[in-house]
């Protein structure tokens, strides 16, 4: 039998072309994932904004209901709405106990600040100037546009 020659073993690894193809594919996938991630982040922020607005408006309504039932006294020109958002957090005295309507003033997810636009009953519905009499409604101070095409400050 004839001696067999040892076939040189091919070294294992990636060729330059395989490396370039892999990097290209990863770049395309990353490029497609970035807009999707940004869309998801914006949608989550909008969901949080809707929740925060609902929570504050609900607290305003509960304050007004309690005041309408005579649980505490309010200013005559306030129409039983709270004077400011801090009153909802600090609470009011009702028969020696603190009645609170809101745990904290949430941070606006669109502006990153705990500052909200306020409207009183005397203000124009589309006005962005606050008369200061009482808080009838809250809105975002963001001028941004939502995914559905509406402005955040109109929510």
C-alpha positions as CSV (number, residue, x, y, z in Angstrom):
1,X,0.0,0.0,0.0
2,X,1.3,3.4,-0.9
3,X,1.9,5.9,1.8
4,X,-0.8,8.5,2.0
5,X,0.1,12.0,1.9
6,X,-1.2,14.3,4.5
7,X,-3.6,16.8,3.0
8,X,-2.9,20.2,4.4
9,X,-5.8,21.3,6.7
10,X,-7.5,24.4,5.6
11,X,-7.3,27.1,8.2
12,X,-10.7,28.0,9.6
13,X,-11.9,31.6,9.8
14,X,-13.8,34.2,7.8
15,X,-12.7,35.5,4.5
16,X,-12.8,39.3,3.8
17,X,-15.8,38.8,1.5
18,X,-17.7,36.9,4.2
19,X,-16.9,39.6,6.7
20,X,-18.1,42.4,4.4
21,X,-21.4,40.5,3.7
22,X,-22.0,39.9,7.4
23,X,-21.4,43.6,8.2
24,X,-23.7,44.7,5.4
25,X,-26.5,42.5,6.6
26,X,-26.2,43.7,10.2
27,X,-26.1,47.3,9.0
28,X,-29.4,46.8,7.0
29,X,-31.0,45.2,10.0
30,X,-29.9,47.9,12.4
31,X,-31.1,50.6,10.0
32,X,-34.5,49.0,9.8
33,X,-34.8,48.5,13.6
34,X,-34.0,52.1,14.5
35,X,-37.1,53.7,13.1
36,X,-39.2,51.0,14.6
37,X,-37.7,51.6,18.0
38,X,-38.2,55.3,17.7
39,X,-41.9,54.8,16.7
40,X,-42.4,52.5,19.7
41,X,-40.8,55.1,22.1
42,X,-43.0,57.8,20.7
43,X,-46.1,55.7,21.0
44,X,-45.3,54.8,24.6
45,X,-44.7,58.5,25.4
46,X,-48.1,59.3,23.9
47,X,-49.7,56.6,26.0
48,X,-48.1,58.0,29.1
49,X,-49.3,61.5,28.2
50,X,-52.9,60.4,27.8
51,X,-52.8,58.6,31.1
52,X,-51.3,61.6,32.9
53,X,-53.9,64.0,31.5
54,X,-56.6,61.6,32.4
55,X,-55.3,61.2,35.9
56,X,-55.0,65.0,36.5
57,X,-58.5,65.7,35.0
58,X,-60.0,63.0,37.1
59,X,-58.4,64.6,40.2
60,X,-59.8,68.0,39.2
61,X,-63.3,66.4,38.8
62,X,-63.1,64.7,42.2
63,X,-62.1,68.0,43.9
64,X,-65.0,69.7,42.2
65,X,-67.4,66.9,43.3
66,X,-66.3,67.1,46.9
67,X,-66.6,70.9,46.9
68,X,-70.0,70.8,45.3
69,X,-71.1,68.4,48.1
70,X,-69.9,71.0,50.7
71,X,-67.0,69.0,52.0
72,X,-64.9,72.2,52.2
73,X,-65.1,75.8,51.2
74,X,-63.7,77.3,48.0
75,X,-63.4,80.8,46.6
76,X,-66.6,82.3,45.3
77,X,-65.3,82.9,41.7
78,X,-63.6,79.5,41.5
79,X,-66.9,77.6,40.7
80,X,-65.6,74.9,43.1
81,X,-62.5,74.1,40.9
82,X,-59.0,73.9,42.5
83,X,-56.9,77.0,42.6
84,X,-53.9,75.1,41.3
85,X,-52.5,71.6,40.8
86,X,-50.5,71.8,44.0
87,X,-53.7,72.0,46.0
88,X,-54.6,68.6,44.5
89,X,-51.3,67.1,45.8
90,X,-51.2,69.0,49.1
91,X,-54.9,68.3,49.8
92,X,-57.6,70.2,51.7
93,X,-58.7,69.9,55.3
94,X,-62.0,68.1,55.7
95,X,-63.2,67.7,59.3
96,X,-59.7,67.6,60.6
97,X,-58.4,65.2,58.0
98,X,-56.4,65.9,54.8
99,X,-58.2,64.9,51.7
100,X,-55.7,64.5,48.8
101,X,-56.7,64.1,45.2
102,X,-53.4,63.5,43.4
103,X,-50.2,61.8,44.6
104,X,-47.9,64.0,42.6
105,X,-47.9,66.2,39.6
106,X,-46.6,64.0,36.8
107,X,-43.8,64.9,34.4
108,X,-45.0,65.7,30.9
109,X,-43.4,63.0,28.8
110,X,-43.2,65.3,25.8
111,X,-41.4,68.2,27.5
112,X,-39.7,66.3,30.3
113,X,-40.9,68.9,32.8
114,X,-43.7,68.9,35.5
115,X,-45.1,72.0,33.9
116,X,-48.6,71.8,32.4
117,X,-50.7,74.3,30.6
118,X,-53.8,75.3,32.7
119,X,-57.2,76.6,31.8
120,X,-59.9,78.1,34.0
121,X,-63.6,78.2,33.3
122,X,-63.2,81.9,32.3
123,X,-60.5,81.2,29.7
124,X,-61.2,80.7,26.0
125,X,-61.1,76.9,25.2
126,X,-58.3,77.4,22.6
127,X,-56.4,80.0,24.6
128,X,-52.9,79.3,25.9
129,X,-53.1,82.1,28.5
130,X,-54.2,81.2,32.0
131,X,-56.5,83.6,33.8
132,X,-55.5,82.1,37.2
133,X,-59.0,81.9,38.8
134,X,-59.1,78.1,39.1
135,X,-58.0,75.0,37.3
136,X,-60.7,73.7,35.0
137,X,-58.4,71.8,32.5
138,X,-54.8,70.8,31.9
139,X,-52.9,70.3,28.7
140,X,-49.4,69.6,27.5
141,X,-47.2,72.6,26.7
142,X,-45.5,70.6,23.9
143,X,-45.9,71.9,20.3
144,X,-45.1,68.5,18.9
145,X,-47.3,66.5,16.6
146,X,-48.7,63.1,17.6
147,X,-48.6,59.9,15.5
148,X,-52.2,60.5,14.6
149,X,-51.4,64.0,13.2
150,X,-52.9,66.1,16.1
151,X,-51.0,68.5,18.3
152,X,-50.2,67.3,21.9
153,X,-51.4,70.6,23.3
154,X,-54.9,70.0,22.0
155,X,-55.3,66.7,23.8
